[in-house]
Amino acid sequence: MTEITGLDYLKLTKWQRFVYNLKHFLFKIPLFFKNLGIKIYKLIINLGKGIYNYFKTLILTFIHGDWKTKVSFLIMGFGSFARKQILRGILFLGFEIAFILYMIFYGGYYLGKLNSLGYYYEATQTIDGVVVYGVNSFDVLLFGIMSIFFILAFLWTWNLNIKQNRINEQIEKDNRHIATTKDDLRAIVDKEFHKTLLSLPTLGIIVFTLLPIFFMILVAFTSYDKNNMPPNNLFGWVGTDNFKQLFMWSAGSNNFSSTFGAILIWTLIWAFFATFSNYFIGMMIAMLINKKGIKLKKLWRTVLVLSIAIPQFISLLYVGQMFQPDGIINNFITNLGGKAIDFWGNPTIARITVIVINIWIGIPYVMLITTGILMNIPADLYESANIDGASPWQQYSKITLPYMLFVTGPYLLTSFTGNMNNFNVIYLLTGGGPKNNQLAASANGDTDLLITWLFNLAISNQDYKLAAVIGIMVFIVVALISLIVYNLIPSTRNEEEFQ
């Protein structure tokens, strides 16, 4: 697509600008995937070169290294002990001993059954009134993954051990000072203090974030549900059968493909309106409060911020009761002579209601964010616009909105993806209802998002395998939207225009 200059762009009519911007957007999408493919290709090439160089360096280290380094290939920490680095030696050797003992007495057992998850072994059963515990598929999968992580940690530590020996050997050849235990202890609280602080958070991310993610991904390829619940019943690997169940059309009440499509469309609609309604209304309120002549600015901001101070689940539960058939809203309507509205029973009204309530919850955050940004827009831009005779709408569309979109572009993206996984609002207000009998039996209803559907599958129906599949699909959808939009928003493309 041919790019036009800024002057030529200004000469276009509004319709021509719209067509040009649309073409520009559509052209960017395949270009994005092309660049992504090139990056992946380069990554694979560089990864291959890195692996080759690593093994080449490893072999050369063993061939040309001294006897201390060579022994360290088998006994971790030996070179550190030989060079009087006692603390490093204890840590390396202790980790190796712990790894060997774990794999002999624990990890090896679960790794050996990871290929079948114990499915071909005996489950827990009662023999002559005595409970005999068999293999637990859940434990096999969980501790099997942990064992793999432990192996990777051991390989990384072993490589670090070899690297330290290679560095210290070179220091010896150069007749330089080798760090002692006292130097290591001093470095832990001084030069290497950032590593000391980050060690525990990193371990926490691995144990409580990465490990559950890998566990969830692998569950999607098993038969883990209420009919295959350990330890009485085992589950095994089923390949891609769960993905076929989700995407292949089937007749009857368990048509998960149509259910997934319907809930995905509503999730995207919800995320769009929940994001942009809050954004523009919150921005307008901030502009109104900041407007010259408005009195009691601090009071109006405080009133809005009060809704943030109250825990959200309390507010949502209370507001949800207000819209019940016998709630305050319907009592007020009937007292005026009107007819009660079924807010949570009618699918269309229920969807509109949750969007409106979400506006009440979300605009205080946006108001606070945009207030600070509005105060930092150069005042001379508005003065020049007033001199040129620009209307308030022209000032907003040409100055305020572009500046706001540039600064808050990443916020809009994270807000959109966050609303796709906005569990609280939907679950606490409607629980996913009203019930839709045309959806699969495991779905609650018309206001269900993918995240609430996943919750119902896992908690109510105990269909963990399909819940894991939905979790993977949520990640894929959110990741694709984030990658595409992030590379298209002005914040990442036109930074020089707002310097």
C-alpha positions as CSV (number, residue, x, y, z in Angstrom):
1,M,0.0,0.0,0.0
2,T,1.3,3.4,-1.0
3,E,1.8,5.8,1.9
4,I,0.7,9.4,1.4
5,T,2.2,12.5,3.0
6,G,0.6,14.4,5.8
7,L,-0.3,17.3,3.5
8,D,-2.0,15.0,1.0
9,Y,-3.8,13.3,3.8
10,L,-5.3,16.6,4.9
11,K,-6.6,17.3,1.4
12,L,-8.7,14.1,1.5
13,T,-12.4,14.3,2.3
14,K,-13.7,12.6,5.5
15,W,-14.9,9.6,3.4
16,Q,-11.6,9.3,1.6
17,R,-9.8,9.5,5.0
18,F,-12.0,6.7,6.4
19,V,-11.3,4.5,3.3
20,Y,-7.6,5.2,3.5
21,N,-7.5,4.4,7.3
22,L,-9.4,1.2,6.7
23,K,-7.1,0.1,3.9
24,H,-4.1,1.0,6.1
25,F,-5.5,-1.1,9.0
26,L,-6.3,-4.1,6.7
27,F,-2.9,-3.8,5.1
28,K,-1.2,-3.8,8.5
29,I,-2.7,-7.2,9.5
30,P,-1.1,-9.4,6.9
31,L,2.1,-7.3,7.2
32,F,2.1,-8.0,11.0
33,F,1.8,-11.8,10.4
34,K,4.5,-11.6,7.8
35,N,6.9,-9.8,10.2
36,L,5.9,-12.2,12.9
37,G,6.8,-15.1,10.6
38,I,10.2,-13.5,9.8
39,K,10.9,-13.0,13.5
40,I,10.0,-16.6,14.3
41,Y,12.3,-17.8,11.4
42,K,15.2,-15.7,12.7
43,L,14.5,-16.9,16.2
44,I,14.7,-20.5,15.1
45,I,18.0,-19.8,13.2
46,N,19.5,-18.0,16.1
47,L,18.3,-20.7,18.5
48,G,20.0,-23.3,16.3
49,K,23.2,-21.3,16.2
50,G,23.0,-20.8,20.0
51,I,22.6,-24.5,20.7
52,Y,25.5,-25.4,18.3
53,N,27.8,-22.8,20.0
54,Y,26.7,-23.9,23.5
55,F,27.7,-27.6,22.9
56,K,30.9,-26.5,21.1
57,T,31.9,-24.4,24.1
58,L,30.9,-27.2,26.5
59,I,33.1,-29.8,24.6
60,L,36.0,-27.4,24.4
61,T,35.7,-26.6,28.1
62,F,36.0,-30.3,28.9
63,I,38.9,-31.0,26.5
64,H,41.0,-28.0,27.4
65,G,39.9,-27.6,31.1
66,D,42.1,-28.6,34.0
67,W,41.3,-31.6,36.2
68,K,39.2,-29.6,38.6
69,T,36.9,-28.5,35.8
70,K,36.7,-32.0,34.4
71,V,35.7,-33.5,37.7
72,S,33.1,-30.8,38.1
73,F,31.3,-32.2,35.0
74,L,30.4,-35.2,37.2
75,I,30.5,-33.9,40.8
76,M,29.0,-30.4,40.9
77,G,30.8,-28.0,43.1
78,F,34.1,-29.9,43.1
79,G,36.0,-27.1,41.3
80,S,34.5,-24.6,43.8
81,F,35.8,-26.6,46.8
82,A,39.2,-27.1,45.1
83,R,39.4,-23.3,44.6
84,K,38.3,-22.6,48.2
85,Q,34.9,-21.3,47.2
86,I,33.2,-23.2,50.0
87,L,29.7,-21.6,49.8
88,R,29.4,-22.2,46.1
89,G,30.6,-25.7,46.4
90,I,28.1,-26.5,49.2
91,L,25.2,-25.1,47.1
92,F,26.2,-26.9,43.9
93,L,26.9,-30.2,45.6
94,G,23.8,-30.0,47.8
95,F,21.6,-29.3,44.9
96,E,23.0,-32.3,43.0
97,I,22.5,-34.6,46.0
98,A,18.9,-33.4,46.5
99,F,18.2,-33.9,42.8
100,I,19.6,-37.5,42.8
101,L,17.7,-38.5,45.9
102,Y,14.5,-36.9,44.6
103,M,14.7,-38.7,41.3
104,I,15.5,-42.1,42.9
105,F,12.8,-42.0,45.6
106,Y,10.2,-39.8,44.1
107,G,10.5,-38.2,40.7
108,G,11.4,-41.3,38.8
109,Y,8.2,-43.1,39.9
110,Y,6.0,-40.4,38.5
111,L,8.0,-39.9,35.4
112,G,7.7,-43.6,34.7
113,K,3.9,-43.4,34.7
114,L,3.6,-40.0,33.0
115,N,3.1,-41.7,29.6
116,S,-0.1,-43.4,30.8
117,L,-1.0,-41.3,33.9
118,G,-1.5,-44.6,35.7
119,Y,-4.6,-45.3,33.5
120,Y,-3.5,-48.9,32.8
121,Y,-2.8,-49.6,36.5
122,E,-5.1,-50.3,39.3
123,A,-7.1,-47.5,40.9
124,T,-8.1,-47.3,44.5
125,Q,-10.3,-50.2,45.5
126,T,-11.6,-52.1,48.5
127,I,-10.4,-55.6,49.0
128,D,-11.9,-57.6,51.9
129,G,-13.0,-54.4,53.5
130,V,-9.5,-52.9,53.3
131,V,-8.9,-49.8,51.1
132,V,-6.0,-50.4,48.8
133,Y,-4.7,-47.2,47.2
134,G,-3.6,-47.4,43.6
135,V,-2.1,-44.9,41.3
136,N,-3.5,-41.4,41.3
137,S,-3.6,-39.9,37.8
138,F,-3.8,-36.3,39.3
139,D,-0.6,-36.9,41.3
140,V,1.2,-38.5,38.4
141,L,0.5,-35.5,36.2
142,L,1.2,-32.9,38.8
143,F,4.4,-34.4,40.2
144,G,5.5,-35.6,36.7
145,I,5.5,-31.9,35.6
146,M,7.2,-30.9,38.8
147,S,9.9,-33.5,38.1
148,I,10.4,-32.1,34.6
149,F,10.8,-28.6,36.0
150,F,13.3,-30.0,38.5
151,I,15.3,-31.6,35.7
152,L,15.4,-28.3,33.8
153,A,16.5,-26.5,37.0
154,F,19.2,-29.2,37.5
155,L,20.5,-28.8,33.9
156,W,20.6,-25.0,34.4
157,T,22.5,-25.3,37.7
158,W,24.9,-27.9,36.2
159,N,25.6,-25.5,33.3
160,L,26.1,-22.7,35.8
161,N,28.6,-24.9,37.7
162,I,30.6,-25.5,34.5
163,K,30.5,-21.9,33.5
164,Q,31.8,-20.9,37.0
165,N,34.7,-23.4,36.6
166,R,35.5,-22.1,33.2
167,I,35.6,-18.5,34.4
168,N,37.7,-19.3,37.5
169,E,40.1,-21.3,35.5
170,Q,40.7,-18.3,33.2
171,I,41.1,-16.1,36.3
172,E,43.8,-18.5,37.6
173,K,45.6,-18.4,34.3
174,D,45.6,-14.6,34.5
175,N,46.9,-14.7,38.1
176,R,43.9,-12.6,39.2
177,H,42.0,-12.9,42.5
178,I,39.3,-15.6,42.8
179,A,36.3,-14.6,44.8
180,T,36.3,-16.2,48.2
181,T,33.3,-17.2,50.4
182,K,33.5,-13.8,52.1
183,D,33.4,-12.0,48.8
184,D,30.4,-14.1,47.7
185,L,28.5,-13.2,51.0
186,R,29.4,-9.5,50.5
187,A,28.2,-9.6,46.9
188,I,24.9,-11.1,47.9
189,V,24.0,-8.0,49.9
190,D,25.8,-5.5,47.6
191,K,26.7,-5.9,44.0
192,E,24.4,-8.9,43.4
193,F,21.7,-7.8,45.8
194,H,19.1,-7.5,42.9
195,K,19.5,-11.2,42.3
196,T,19.0,-11.9,46.0
197,L,15.8,-9.9,46.0
198,L,14.5,-11.4,42.7
199,S,15.3,-15.1,43.6
200,L,12.2,-15.7,45.7
201,P,9.7,-13.9,43.4
202,T,11.2,-15.8,40.4
203,L,10.8,-19.1,42.3
204,G,7.2,-18.1,43.2
205,I,6.4,-17.3,39.5
206,I,7.7,-20.7,38.4
207,V,5.9,-22.7,41.2
208,F,2.6,-20.7,41.3
209,T,2.3,-19.5,37.7
210,L,4.2,-21.5,35.2
211,L,3.6,-24.9,36.8
212,P,-0.3,-24.4,36.9
213,I,-0.3,-23.1,33.3
214,F,1.6,-26.2,32.0
215,F,-0.7,-28.4,34.2
216,M,-3.8,-26.8,32.7
217,I,-2.5,-27.2,29.2
218,L,-1.8,-30.9,29.6
219,V,-5.2,-31.5,31.3
220,A,-6.8,-30.4,28.0
221,F,-5.3,-33.6,26.4
222,T,-6.7,-36.0,29.1
223,S,-10.1,-37.4,30.0
224,Y,-10.2,-35.7,33.4
225,D,-13.8,-35.1,34.4
226,K,-16.3,-36.2,37.1
227,N,-16.5,-39.7,35.5
228,N,-12.7,-40.1,35.7
229,M,-12.0,-38.7,39.1
230,P,-9.0,-40.0,41.0
231,P,-8.2,-41.9,43.1
232,N,-11.3,-44.2,42.6
233,N,-11.3,-43.7,38.8
234,L,-8.3,-42.8,36.7
235,F,-7.9,-40.6,33.6
236,G,-5.5,-40.9,30.7
237,W,-4.3,-39.2,27.6
238,V,-6.9,-38.7,24.8
239,G,-4.9,-36.6,22.4
240,T,-6.9,-33.9,20.6
241,D,-10.4,-35.4,21.3
242,N,-11.4,-32.6,23.6
243,F,-10.5,-30.0,21.0
244,K,-12.5,-31.9,18.4
245,Q,-15.5,-31.9,20.9
246,L,-15.3,-28.2,21.1
247,F,-14.8,-27.4,17.4
248,M,-16.6,-30.2,15.5
249,W,-20.4,-29.6,15.0
250,S,-22.6,-32.1,16.8
251,A,-26.3,-32.4,17.2
252,G,-28.1,-32.3,20.5
253,S,-27.7,-30.4,23.8
254,N,-23.9,-31.0,23.9
255,N,-23.1,-28.9,20.8
256,F,-20.1,-27.2,22.3
257,S,-19.0,-25.7,19.0
258,S,-22.1,-23.5,18.6
259,T,-22.0,-22.7,22.4
260,F,-18.3,-21.6,22.1
261,G,-19.1,-19.4,19.1
262,A,-22.1,-17.8,20.8
263,I,-20.3,-17.1,24.0
264,L,-17.2,-15.9,22.2
265,I,-19.2,-13.3,20.2
266,W,-20.9,-12.1,23.4
267,T,-17.6,-11.9,25.2
268,L,-16.2,-9.7,22.4
269,I,-19.3,-7.5,22.4
270,W,-19.2,-7.2,26.2
271,A,-15.5,-6.4,26.2
272,F,-16.0,-3.7,23.5
273,F,-18.8,-1.9,25.2
274,A,-17.5,-2.4,28.7
275,T,-14.2,-0.8,27.7
276,F,-15.2,2.1,25.4
277,S,-18.3,3.1,27.3
278,N,-16.2,3.5,30.5
279,Y,-13.5,5.2,28.6
280,F,-15.4,7.9,26.8
281,I,-17.9,8.6,29.6
282,G,-15.1,8.7,32.2
283,M,-13.2,11.1,29.9
284,M,-16.2,13.3,29.5
285,I,-16.8,13.5,33.2
286,A,-13.1,14.4,33.8
287,M,-13.4,17.1,31.2
288,L,-16.5,18.4,32.7
289,I,-15.1,18.6,36.2
290,N,-11.9,20.2,34.9
291,K,-13.8,22.8,33.0
292,K,-13.3,26.4,34.1
293,G,-16.1,27.7,36.2
294,I,-17.1,24.4,37.7
295,K,-17.1,24.7,41.5
296,L,-16.4,22.0,44.2
297,K,-14.1,20.0,41.9
298,K,-12.7,18.0,44.7
299,L,-16.1,17.1,46.0
300,W,-17.3,15.7,42.7
301,R,-14.1,13.7,42.3
302,T,-14.4,12.4,45.9
303,V,-18.0,11.3,45.3
304,L,-16.9,9.3,42.2
305,V,-13.9,7.8,44.0
306,L,-16.1,6.5,46.9
307,S,-17.3,3.7,44.7
308,I,-13.7,2.5,44.4
309,A,-13.3,2.5,48.2
310,I,-16.1,0.0,48.6
311,P,-15.2,-3.7,47.8
312,Q,-16.5,-4.5,44.4
313,F,-18.1,-7.8,45.3
314,I,-20.3,-6.0,48.0
315,S,-21.4,-3.3,45.5
316,L,-22.2,-5.8,42.8
317,L,-24.2,-8.1,45.1
318,Y,-26.2,-5.1,46.4
319,V,-26.9,-3.7,42.9
320,G,-27.8,-7.2,41.7
321,Q,-30.5,-7.4,44.3
322,M,-31.8,-3.9,43.4
323,F,-32.7,-5.2,39.9
324,Q,-34.4,-8.4,41.1
325,P,-38.2,-8.8,40.2
326,D,-39.0,-7.7,43.8
327,G,-36.1,-5.3,44.1
328,I,-36.0,-1.6,44.7
329,I,-36.0,-0.6,41.0
330,N,-39.1,-2.7,40.2
331,N,-40.9,-1.6,43.3
332,F,-40.3,2.0,42.3
333,I,-41.5,1.3,38.8
334,T,-44.7,-0.4,40.0
335,N,-45.4,2.3,42.5
336,L,-45.4,4.8,39.6
337,G,-48.0,2.6,37.9
338,G,-45.6,0.9,35.5
339,K,-45.0,-2.8,34.8
340,A,-42.1,-4.6,36.5
341,I,-39.2,-5.3,34.2
342,D,-37.5,-8.7,34.2
343,F,-34.0,-7.4,34.2
344,W,-32.3,-10.8,34.8
345,G,-34.8,-13.0,32.9
346,N,-34.8,-11.3,29.5
347,P,-31.5,-12.0,27.6
348,T,-31.3,-8.6,25.9
349,I,-32.2,-6.5,29.0
350,A,-29.8,-8.6,31.1
351,R,-26.9,-7.9,28.7
352,I,-27.7,-4.1,28.6
353,T,-28.1,-4.0,32.4
354,V,-24.7,-5.5,33.1
355,I,-23.0,-3.1,30.7
356,V,-24.8,-0.1,32.3
357,I,-23.8,-1.3,35.8
358,N,-20.2,-1.9,34.6
359,I,-20.2,1.8,33.6
360,W,-21.1,2.8,37.1
361,I,-18.2,0.7,38.4
362,G,-15.6,1.6,35.8
363,I,-15.9,5.4,35.2
364,P,-14.2,6.5,38.5
365,Y,-11.0,4.7,37.4
366,V,-11.0,6.3,34.0
367,M,-11.9,9.7,35.4
368,L,-8.8,9.6,37.7
369,I,-6.5,8.5,34.9
370,T,-7.8,11.0,32.3
371,T,-7.8,13.9,34.8
372,G,-4.0,13.8,35.1
373,I,-3.6,13.5,31.4
374,L,-5.9,16.3,30.6
375,M,-3.9,18.6,32.9
376,N,-0.8,17.8,30.9
377,I,-2.1,18.7,27.4
378,P,-0.3,21.9,26.4
379,A,-2.6,24.8,26.9
380,D,-1.2,26.7,23.9
381,L,-2.8,24.1,21.6
382,Y,-6.2,25.1,22.7
383,E,-5.3,28.8,22.6
384,S,-4.2,28.4,19.0
385,A,-7.3,26.5,18.2
386,N,-9.5,29.2,19.7
387,I,-7.7,31.9,17.6
388,D,-8.3,29.8,14.5
389,G,-12.0,29.6,15.3
390,A,-12.1,25.9,16.1
391,S,-15.4,24.7,17.7
392,P,-15.4,22.7,21.0
393,W,-16.0,19.5,19.0
394,Q,-13.1,20.2,16.7
395,Q,-10.8,20.9,19.6
396,Y,-11.8,17.6,21.2
397,S,-11.5,15.5,18.0
398,K,-8.2,17.1,16.8
399,I,-6.4,17.8,20.1
400,T,-7.9,16.1,23.2
401,L,-8.9,12.7,21.7
402,P,-5.7,12.0,19.7
403,Y,-3.5,13.0,22.7
404,M,-5.6,10.8,25.1
405,L,-5.6,7.8,22.7
406,F,-1.8,8.1,22.4
407,V,-1.2,8.2,26.1
408,T,-3.9,5.7,27.1
409,G,-3.6,3.3,24.2
410,P,-1.9,0.5,26.2
411,Y,-4.5,1.1,29.0
412,L,-7.3,0.6,26.5
413,L,-5.8,-2.6,25.3
414,T,-5.3,-4.0,28.8
415,S,-8.8,-2.9,29.8
416,F,-10.3,-4.7,26.8
417,T,-8.4,-7.9,27.5
418,G,-9.2,-7.5,31.2
419,N,-13.0,-7.2,30.4
420,M,-12.8,-10.4,28.4
421,N,-11.9,-12.1,31.6
422,N,-14.1,-9.9,33.9
423,F,-15.4,-12.7,36.1
424,N,-16.8,-10.6,39.0
425,V,-19.3,-8.4,37.2
426,I,-21.0,-11.2,35.3
427,Y,-20.9,-13.9,38.0
428,L,-22.0,-11.7,40.9
429,L,-24.8,-10.0,38.9
430,T,-26.4,-12.7,36.8
431,G,-24.4,-15.9,37.4
432,G,-24.3,-16.2,33.6
433,G,-28.1,-16.3,33.3
434,P,-30.7,-16.2,32.1
435,K,-30.5,-19.9,31.2
436,N,-30.4,-20.6,27.5
437,N,-31.5,-24.1,26.6
438,Q,-30.1,-23.9,23.1
439,L,-26.6,-23.8,24.5
440,A,-24.7,-26.8,25.7
441,A,-25.9,-28.2,29.1
442,S,-22.7,-27.0,30.8
443,A,-23.3,-23.4,29.9
444,N,-25.4,-21.2,32.2
445,G,-26.9,-18.7,29.8
446,D,-26.9,-15.6,27.7
447,T,-24.6,-13.4,29.8
448,D,-21.9,-16.0,30.3
449,L,-18.4,-15.0,29.2
450,L,-15.8,-17.5,28.3
451,I,-14.3,-17.1,31.8
452,T,-17.6,-17.8,33.6
453,W,-18.3,-20.7,31.2
454,L,-14.9,-22.1,32.1
455,F,-15.7,-21.7,35.8
456,N,-19.0,-23.5,35.4
457,L,-17.4,-26.4,33.5
458,A,-14.7,-26.8,36.2
459,I,-16.7,-26.2,39.4
460,S,-20.3,-27.1,38.7
461,N,-19.9,-29.8,36.0
462,Q,-16.4,-31.0,37.0
463,D,-15.5,-31.2,33.3
464,Y,-11.9,-30.2,33.9
465,K,-10.7,-31.4,30.5
466,L,-13.0,-29.1,28.5
467,A,-12.5,-26.3,31.0
468,A,-8.7,-26.6,30.2
469,V,-9.5,-26.4,26.5
470,I,-11.6,-23.2,27.0
471,G,-8.7,-21.8,29.1
472,I,-6.3,-22.4,26.2
473,M,-8.7,-20.8,23.7
474,V,-9.2,-17.7,26.0
475,F,-5.4,-17.3,26.0
476,I,-5.2,-17.6,22.2
477,V,-7.9,-15.1,21.6
478,V,-6.6,-12.6,24.1
479,A,-3.0,-13.0,22.9
480,L,-4.0,-12.5,19.2
481,I,-6.0,-9.4,19.9
482,S,-3.3,-8.0,22.1
483,L,-0.5,-8.6,19.6
484,I,-2.4,-7.2,16.7
485,V,-3.8,-4.1,18.4
486,Y,-0.6,-3.3,20.3
487,N,1.2,-3.0,17.0
488,L,-1.5,-0.8,15.5
489,I,-2.2,1.7,18.3
490,P,-0.6,5.2,17.9
491,S,1.4,4.7,21.1
492,T,3.7,2.3,19.4
493,R,3.7,3.9,15.9
494,N,3.6,7.7,16.1
495,E,5.6,8.5,19.2
496,E,7.6,11.3,17.6
497,E,4.4,13.3,16.9
498,F,3.7,13.7,20.6
499,Q,7.2,14.7,21.8
